[in-house]
Amino acid sequence: MEDDLVARIAANPQYKQLKRRRDRFGWTLAVLMLAAYYGFVLLVAFDKEFLARRMGEGVMTLGMPIGFGVIVFTVAITGYYVRRANAEFDTLSDAVVKAVQKVAKP
């Protein structure tokens, strides 16, 4: 019975749409996060002088707000993913469940 359920879900066009959208969105955010993180690491590794520049007369350097920006960016895209998952992906998941349950009932 469970194999039949899995097969019906996998064959459902709404499930295929959900999987395609979720995968594309997840990979897009992953690439953005990797670019932000590794961009910062590459700056640390290869352009320390840029990150060590002082901002004004105090002790703050450019590296501090850029590093903080990476952290804020991480929190922001996580929040964006959760918001979209709760709104769009959960709606599509519910539609798939209803469609598959409708077919399963005699």
Backbone torsions as a table, in degrees:
resi	resn	phi	psi	omega
1	MET	NA	-42.2	-177.5
2	GLU	-67.0	-37.5	178.0
3	ASP	-63.3	-37.7	177.8
4	ASP	-64.4	-41.6	178.6
5	LEU	-63.0	-45.2	178.9
6	VAL	-61.4	-41.9	179.5
7	ALA	-64.8	-40.9	178.9
8	ARG	-65.7	-40.5	178.9
9	ILE	-65.3	-46.0	-178.6
10	ALA	-63.4	-29.4	-179.3
11	ALA	-85.7	-12.8	-177.1
12	ASN	-68.6	127.7	-179.2
13	PRO	-63.9	-30.7	177.9
14	GLN	-68.8	-35.1	177.2
15	TYR	-66.5	-42.2	178.6
16	LYS	-61.8	-40.1	177.3
17	GLN	-64.4	-45.2	178.3
18	LEU	-59.4	-47.5	-178.6
19	LYS	-62.5	-43.4	-179.6
20	ARG	-63.3	-46.5	-179.9
21	ARG	-64.6	-46.1	-177.7
22	ARG	-65.5	-41.5	178.9
23	ASP	-64.2	-46.1	-179.3
24	ARG	-62.9	-43.1	-179.9
25	PHE	-65.4	-44.3	179.5
26	GLY	-62.5	-43.2	178.9
27	TRP	-67.5	-36.8	177.7
28	THR	-62.4	-46.8	179.0
29	LEU	-66.8	-35.9	178.3
30	ALA	-64.0	-42.8	179.0
31	VAL	-65.0	-42.2	177.5
32	LEU	-61.5	-42.6	-179.7
33	MET	-66.7	-42.9	178.3
34	LEU	-63.2	-38.8	178.4
35	ALA	-64.5	-43.1	179.7
36	ALA	-66.1	-47.3	-176.9
37	TYR	-66.8	-52.5	-177.5
38	TYR	-71.2	-27.1	172.8
39	GLY	-61.2	-42.8	177.7
40	PHE	-66.2	-43.8	179.1
41	VAL	-62.6	-39.9	177.7
42	LEU	-65.7	-36.8	174.2
43	LEU	-61.9	-43.9	178.6
44	VAL	-61.0	-41.0	-175.9
45	ALA	-75.7	-38.2	-169.0
46	PHE	-117.2	-10.0	-179.9
47	ASP	-141.1	59.7	-179.6
48	LYS	-62.2	-32.4	-179.5
49	GLU	-61.8	-39.6	178.9
50	PHE	-63.3	-47.5	-178.8
51	LEU	-69.0	-24.5	-177.8
52	ALA	-86.6	-3.0	178.9
53	ARG	-63.0	133.7	179.5
54	ARG	-78.3	146.5	176.1
55	MET	-103.4	105.8	-179.0
56	GLY	76.1	-151.1	-176.2
57	GLU	-94.4	-6.7	-176.2
58	GLY	-84.1	-159.9	-178.6
59	VAL	-97.8	-3.3	-178.6
60	MET	-70.2	131.0	176.1
61	THR	-109.9	168.8	179.3
62	LEU	-63.7	-28.0	-179.1
63	GLY	-61.9	-32.9	-178.0
64	MET	-65.0	-54.9	179.9
65	PRO	-67.9	-29.8	177.9
66	ILE	-68.3	-44.9	176.8
67	GLY	-62.1	-42.4	176.5
68	PHE	-62.7	-37.3	178.2
69	GLY	-62.7	-36.7	176.9
70	VAL	-63.1	-42.1	179.2
71	ILE	-65.7	-45.2	179.1
72	VAL	-63.3	-40.6	178.0
73	PHE	-60.5	-41.5	179.0
74	THR	-61.7	-46.7	179.2
75	VAL	-63.9	-40.6	-178.1
76	ALA	-64.9	-45.4	-178.6
77	ILE	-73.5	-27.4	173.8
78	THR	-65.3	-45.6	177.1
79	GLY	-61.1	-40.7	178.4
80	TYR	-63.4	-42.0	178.5
81	TYR	-62.6	-46.2	-178.9
82	VAL	-61.9	-43.3	-179.7
83	ARG	-62.1	-45.8	-179.3
84	ARG	-69.7	-37.9	178.8
85	ALA	-62.8	-43.0	-179.9
86	ASN	-67.7	-34.4	-176.7
87	ALA	-85.7	-58.2	-171.7
88	GLU	-87.9	-51.6	-173.0
89	PHE	-70.0	-37.1	177.5
90	ASP	-66.3	-37.0	177.3
91	THR	-63.3	-44.8	178.2
92	LEU	-65.9	-38.1	178.0
93	SER	-62.7	-43.5	178.0
94	ASP	-62.1	-39.2	178.7
95	ALA	-64.5	-39.6	178.0
96	VAL	-64.6	-45.5	-179.6
97	VAL	-60.3	-45.4	179.7
98	LYS	-63.5	-41.0	-179.4
99	ALA	-65.8	-41.9	-178.6
100	VAL	-71.7	-38.2	178.5
101	GLN	-66.9	-35.8	179.5
102	LYS	-62.6	-40.7	180.0
103	VAL	-70.7	-33.3	-175.8
104	ALA	-73.1	-28.3	-177.7
105	LYS	-75.4	135.0	-179.7
106	PRO	-76.5	NA	NA
